[in-house]
Amino acid sequence: MPQPNALTNLLGLTEPQMVKFVQVQEWPAYRAGQILRWLYQRRARTIAQMTDLSTRDRLTLTQRATIQRSTRCTVLQSQDGTRKFLLTLDDGMTIETVLIPDDQRLTLCVSTQVGCMLDCGFCLTGTMGLKRNLKSCEIVDQVLTAQDQLIADERITNLVFMGMGEPLANLDALATAITCLTNKSWGLGWSPRRITVSTAGLASRLKDVAVLGVNLAISLNGTTEKQRQDLMPAASEIASLKSLIAACRRYPLPPNRRLTFEYVLLAGVNDHPADAQRLVKLLKGLRCKVNLIPFNEFPGSRFRRPPDHDVLQFQSALRQAGIDVFIRTSRGRDVLGACGQLGNSPAGHEAVTLTPIESRC
Ligand code: SF4
């Protein structure tokens, strides 16, 4: 329960909440937009920076509100240029955000939960269990902090919600954060086309992603009910493979957009030619592309990465069936920053050598 005199976190307010906050202070309505622009477009870290507010109003605001950002950011630099940011939240918990350079793109992989309630067998985050949902301000803060860390003329081109956690299990905070990221008049002004939300398969909530206008990716990884139950037991319990594909077929895909299916390739488990054929059958008639992700090993994992030859064969089988299919280059594996590697190393395993290049408050 918030204390009666607790400071309001300005970064945690939605636009209507900011309008109400301004009304309570008996300030003119335009002040809501002014404060929002300071937060997101001018990236104020302190109320003192809001210099188009009078000194008196800034003092009042300081007494009643605060701007809550992560308290610490440690940057781990991979040899391939990927940067993993370890962000400390105000309650001391840590989340991870990964900046991935790739050809013309600079993609930021954003987390939505501390840990994850699902237990996908190929994912380190899943071994942590769910600690808590992130607040919308903690989701947006990952983008603001990564932008603060950019060097020279770097610019983040794409945002993917594929970090720690299941985004659709924290839908309200995700939706508020996406509003802050995409609003053009006071927010960060991102095009929804450059944002992708990935789900492990919460079929009943796919329609909520459509409302946000962003791209949808589905982490599939299995081509039979049994395979998905083995690999993604919790997600399979929420929605069977059959109901997930049915929800994808109902998805109101805008023109010129397509669904993305993510498929983590696990040696000897789901990388057989028969898996490729079943995948082709499952996706028949869907406007989609497939991203193949050769498994990124982590300490304690029971799975192995398939040899390149098998990965290429799998790709070729899909391609021959007319499916657009890409092999996701693994980035940041040396800093456990690649897909499925986010989270704490399980106890009892040798620590992976990380290279902190910067640490600041
Ligand atoms: S793959 Fe995604 S949904 Fe599955 S355990 Fe990892 S973070 Fe959670």
Residues whose N, C-alpha, C, O or C-beta is under 5 A from the ligand:
A	BS01	SF4	C116 L118 D119 C120 C123 T125 G126 G163 M164 G165 E166 A200
